[in-house]
Amino acid sequence: MRASAYIAISLDGFIARPDGDVSWLDAYNDDCGFGDFFSSVDCLVMGRKSFEKVLSFDVDWPYGKRHVVVLSRSVVQIPSELENTTEQMAGSPAEVAAILERRGFTHLYVDGGATIRGFLDAGLVDSITLTRVPILLGSGIPLFGGLEREIGLDHITTRSFDGGLVQSEYRVANARADQGVELDA
């Protein structure tokens, strides 16, 4: 099983304003390859705050019938229309990944700042796709603040999109090193 992060960040490294607001992304409608990426994913793992933020959007559930795991130690209210595809789990990233791998999932999409950091710290993220948005928020929720260790990345590619979006893909150089798992080529 592999795990990937795919996320937009401001030029100064924030995924949201201090209050969690992401409306600054609304001006950028380019898919930037997300549809192709998402079609390769069979399970989405996100934190409770990210789940609640997506539920607050004035759009239909964007993940269709894809299986979604919401990480939280407290009870998460899952809307009835999502009960067949969405579940709550608690535990370390390694425990959650092991459960999902035993269930047969092959490609996890890890989303949300704390969730991405936790999976990175555990050596479970294989690749990261960052789309830098040409805006400086000045403050907010950082994507990478508070990592437990230094994490090496190998650059795969960088491309630009209309509106000044710049997307870079990286392979996590030391992913799964502690578990002795080799990365797919």
N, C-alpha and C positions, 0 to 999 in steps of 0.2 A: 504494500500500500504506500502511496505517496501523498504528501500534503503540500498545498500551495496557498500562498497569500496573494491576493489581487486587490489593490486598494489605491484610491486617489489621495494625494496629500497636497497641502499648500506648498508653495516654494520654500517656506520656512519650516516645513516638517510637521504640520498639524493636520489631523484628520477631521477635526471639528473645532468650532469655537468653544470657549470655556464652558458654556451652558449646554454643549452637545449639538448645537445647531449646525446643520450641513447645507443650508439653503444657498451658500456661496457656490455650490456645485451646479445649481439649477441652470446657470447660464451656459453650461457645457453639455451639449446633448450628444456628442460623438460617442459611439459605442466603444471605440478604442480596442476592439478585439474581444470585449468581454463576452459577447455571445458565443464566439468560438471556444473561448476558455471554459465558459460555464457548461457547454455541451459535453466537455470531457470529464465533468465532475459528477460523482454519484452521491455525494453527501456534503452538506454544508454544516460547519461547526461554527457557532457564533456565541458571544456572550449575551447575557440578559439585556444589558443596555442597548446593544446593537439590535437585538430582536425587537425590543420595545420601540426603538427609533424607527425601524422599518414599518412596524405596525401603525405608527403615527402618520406615515405618508398618506396623502390623499390619492392613492393609486391601488390597483389590485395587487395582491400578493405577488411579488416579482419572481418568486422561485418556483412557480408552478407546482408540479408533483414531486420535485426533488426532495429527498429526505433531509430534514433539518434537525440538528441537535442544538439545543439551547443550554449553555453551561450556566448553572446557578446553584448556589447552596440554599437559596430561599425559593419558595414556591413561585412558579411562573404561570401566569394565566395564559393558556393557549386557547385561542378562539376555536369554537367547535368546528368551523370549516377547515381548520388546519390539523385537527387531532389525528387524522390518518397518516400524515406525513411529517409531523413535528413532535419531538419528544424532549423532555428535560433530562439532563444528566448532571451529576456532580462528581468530582474526583480530579485527580491530577491529569494533565495532558497525556501522560504516558498511559494511565489507566483508561481514559476515554478512547485513545487511539487503539489500544489493544482490544477493547470491546468491539469497536467498529470494524477492525480488521478481522476478528473472529466471525463477525456477521457477514463478511464477504465484500465489504466496501473496498474500492481500489484507489479512489482519488478523492481526497478531502479538500474542500475549499474552506480555509480557515479565515474568519472575518471578525473584525473588531479589534481595537487596539490592545486591550488586555489579553484577549485570546491569542492574537498573533504573537505578542511578547512571550506569553506562557509556552506556546508551542515551540517558538524559537529557542527559548532558554532550555527546553527539554531536548533540543536537537531533533525535533520532529518535522520541521518545515524544510522541504526540499528545494522549493523555488519561490521567489518573490517577484511580482510584477508591480512596479510603482508607477503611477501616472501622476506626474507633477503638474499642478494647475497653476497658471501664472497669476497668483494672488499671494500677497503677504498678509497673513491674519494678525501677526504681531503677538498673539497669545492664543492658547487653546489647548486641546488635548493632543499631546505628541504621540506619534506612532511608536517611536523607539525609545523614549525616555525610560530609564529604569531597568534596562536589561541586566541580567545577573553576570554576564560574561561578554567578552569580545567575540564577535561572530564574523568570520571571513565570508566574503561573497565573491563569486566568479561572475564577471559580466558576460551576458549572453548576447544581448542586442539592445539598441536604443533606436527609437523612431519618433518622429514628430507628427502631430495631427493639427488640423485647422484650429484656430483660436489660441495657438501657443501651447497646447498640451504636449508634454514630452514624456514618453513612456520608456522605462528601462526594465529589462528582465534580468534577473540574477539567479544563479544556482547557489544555494547555501553550501559553502565549501566543506563545512564540518558537520553537516546534518547526519544524525544517527550514528555519529562516531562512537558515542558511548555505548550504543546498543550493538555495535558490530554489524550494522546493516549497510550494505552497499547501495548507492544510488543507481537508479536506472540511467542508462546513457541517453 
